[in-house]
Amino acid sequence: MAKRQFSVFNCLNYIFLTLFGLSMIYPFIYILVYSLNDGKDSMMGALYFFPRKFTLDNYAEVFDNARIWQSYKITLFRTLLGTFLHVALCTLMAYALSKKSLPGRTFFTFYIFLPTIFSAGFIPYFITLQKLHLINSFWVYVIPMLFNFMHIVILRTFLQGIPEELEESARIDGYGDFQIFIRIILPLSGPVLATIALFIGVSHWNDWFSGAYYVSNKDLIPVQTLLQEMLTEAEALSSSMQRAAQQGGQTVNVNIEGATPESLRMALLVITVFPILCIYPFLQRYFVKGVMIGSVKG
């Protein structure tokens, strides 16, 4: 058995990768520490790795807020429903486009590819959503994100690598196209489906733009849009407090049982990131395998 050679390059490489990994992890540690520290005490700064004045008041305030719970439910529901419909429809289209015998196959490919190159702009897009009665509706989160050309290409490339003999033998047994798709294609497509689900799921979960510009109903605001609003309010409040301090005025007390807008924002940020951090480790092995298989034609 050959011994692993240890060189200066390997030593420097391990050190560099370790430092690089820590630099990626530290922002999450900082946010977690800030969310677990007393809000008034956090305004003094100098928080690095451990809370200086540990408290759960920030999380208590977040969970007691009915608006945050409503936003969280909207985000969770749109992510689950949007991911399922996106993966289902993209897989069906990719399966059809993977067949060389499909009439108009080149036309359909070009038809779904064209919008990825040319865009009419924000205003025509807004008018289109308005004409479709999607403005100020829950479905404005789901329907515009049903299709993605790159996801369809990845799925089609993967499906083209499945041996045709499997489908031919299934047809001999009397299976139709839909039965072949459900019983043969889908079970073999687990890695690439998990990859696409992760892509679109994270996109749904992190989307704040749709809620900020297409929805005015506070009951339909997703949690990321609410977080963005809290960030804007916290920055505006911080600026006003700094101006008041510079002018010698009195600062308004904004603390709520030890919590501040900044500490509440950190707690909400931890809550919004936590589900993705829990799900990603289980999908990581499918993610790497799906990207490699789906990006290279077999």
N, C-alpha and C positions, 0 to 999 in steps of 0.2 A: 504494500500500500504506500503510494507516494505521499511524502510529507508536503504540506502546504508551505510554499516559500513566502517569507515575510520580508518585504522590502520597504525602503523609505517612502516610495510612492504609495504603497498600500496604507502605510501609517498616516501619511498626509491626506490620503483619500478618505480614510475612516474619520479623521478629525474634521475634515471639511464637511462631509455628509452629516456627521453628528451635529455640528454647529448649524448647518443649514436646516436640519430637521427641527432643532430647538427654536430657530427663528420662525419657523412656520407654526409651531405649537404655542409659543409664548403669547401671541395676541389673544388666543382663547383663554389661557391661564389668567391674563390680565383682566379680561372681561369678567371671568368667573370670580376672581378676587374682589373686583370692584362691586359686583352684584351682591356679594356676601358681607360687604363692609357697610358700616353706618354711613348714610348719605352725607350728613353734616361733617363727619370726620373725613370722608373721602375728598371733600373740597380742599382739604389741606395738602393733598397730593402725597407723593412719596410712598405709593402702594406698588409693590412689585410682585412678590410671590405668595404672600400670606395676608389674610385680612388683619388689619390692625385693631379693629373693633367689630368683632363678628356679630352679625344679626341676620335674621330672616324676615325683617320687616319689609324689605323691598319685594320679596316674593309674595308676602302676605298681601301687600297693596295691589300687586299685579293680579293675583288670583281672586281678590275681592272686587275687581273691576269687571262689571258685566259686559262692557263694550269689548274688552280684550277677549273674554270668553267667546263672544259672538264672532269676532274677527278670526279667532283661532278655528272655530267650527267651519267658517266659510273657506278658509285656507285648506283645512284638512279635507273637506268634501270636494272642493274643486281639484285638489291634487289627486285624490283617489279616482274620481269619476273621469277627470281629464286624462289621466295616465292610461286608464283602462280603454277608453274610447280611442285615444291616439294610437296605442299599440295595436288594437284590434283592426282599425281601419287601414293603418299603414301596412300592416302585415298582409291584409287581404289584397291591397293594391300591389304590393311587392310580389306576392305570389302570382298574381295575374300577369304582371310585367315580366316575370321570369320565364314565361312560356313563349318560345319563339313562334309558336303557331297562333298567337293572339292577333286577330286582325287589328290593324292600326296601332301596333305596339310602339313604333317609332313616334307616331303622332302624339300618343298619350304621354310618352316620356318627355317629349319636348313641351307639351302643354303644361305639365306640372313643374317643369324646369324653368320656364319663362318667367314666372313671378319672382323667382329667386334672383334674377338679374335686374329686372326693371320694377320700380315701385312708383306709384302715382304720388306718394307723399302722405303726410299726416292728415291734411284736411280732406282730400278725397276718401281716405280710409275711414275717417270719422263719419263722413256723410254716408258711406256705405253701411257702416254699423248702425247708423241712425235709421236708414231706410229699411234695414232688416229688423228693426225694433230690438236691437241688442244693447243700446245705450241704457244705462241704469238698470241692467238686468244681470242675473247670475250667469247666464249663458255667454256673456261677453268674455268670460274667463275661459270657457271651454271650446266653443265653436271655432274661433280664430286660430286655435292651436291644435286642431285635429290632424293636420297634415304638415309634414316637414320633408322636403325633397331629399336632404342628406340622409335622413333616417330611412326613407324608402330605398335609396340607393344601397345603403348598408344591408338592409334586409334582402333586397333583390339579389345582391351579389352572394350573400350567404345561401339563399335558396337555390341559386343556380349551381352551387357546389354539391347539392344533395343528389345522389345517383338516381338517374331516371328509372333504373330497374326496379327500385322500390315502388314507384307509382305504377309501373307496368304490371308488376305482380299483384298489386292491390286491385287494379282494374280487372284482372283475370278473376279475382275473388268476388267481383261484383260491386266494388266500391265506386261511388261517384266522386266528382271533384271535391265537393264539400266534405264528404267522409274522409277522403285522402288528406285534406287540409287539417281536419280536426284530429284524426287518429294517427297520422304519420308525420306530417310537416311540423305541427306545433310541438310534439314531444321532442323532436330533433333540434328544434330552434331555441331551446331554453337559454343558452348563453347570450345569443344576440338579442333575444327578447328582453332579458334582464338588463342588458346594456341600454337599449332604447328606453325601457321603462325608467331607468335611473336618470338618463338624460332629460327626458320630458318631465319626470317627477320633480327634479330639482328646479327646472325652469318654472313649473307651476308654483312651487313652494316659495321661490325667491322673487316672483313677479310682484312688483309694487306699482309699476307704470299703469297697468290697466285699471286698477282701483283708484288711482289718483286722477286720471283723465277721462275715464269712461263711466264712472259711477259716482253719483252724488248722495245716494242713500247710505246713511251711516250704518245701517244693518247689513249692508252688502260689502263693506270695506274689508279686505283681507288683512291679515296681521302684519304683513310686510309694509303695506301702505300706512297702517297705523303706526308702525315703528318709524317710518320715514317722517310722518307728521310729528311724532314725539321728538325726533332729532331736530327738526326745524324749530319747534317750540323751545327746546332746551337751548339751542344756539341763540335764538332771539332773546330768551330770558337772561342768558349769560352775558350777552352784549349789553343789554339794558342795565344789568347790575354793575358791569364794569364802567359804563358811562356815569352811573349814579355815584360810584365810588370816586371817580376822577373829579367829579363836580362837587364833591364833598357832601353829597346827599346821603340820606339814610337808605340802606338796603332793605328791601321788603323781605320778610321772612317767608320762604317758600317751603319750609320743611313740613312734612306730614309724618309725625311720629318717627323722626329720624331719617325719613326717605326724602330724596330730592328728585327732580325730573331726570337728572343725569343717572342717578342710581337706579331709578325705575326703568329707564331705557336699557341699562345694562342687564337688568334682570329679565326684561322682555326679550332681549337679544339672545340670552342664554336659552330661554324657553323655545324660541323659534329655531335655533340651530340644533338643539338637542335631538330632535327626531331624526334629522339627516345623519347625524353622527352615529346614531344607534343602528340605522338601516344600512349605511354604506359598508361596514365590515362584512355583512352577510352577502352583499352583492359584489364585493370586490373581485372575487375569483371569476365570476361570470363576466364582470366588466372587462377585465384584461383579455380573457379568452374571446369574448364576443367582438371586441374591437379588432383583434388580430385576424380572426376568421372572416369577419364581415368586410374588412378593408382589402383583402387579397382574394382575387377570384380563384376558386378552386378548379 
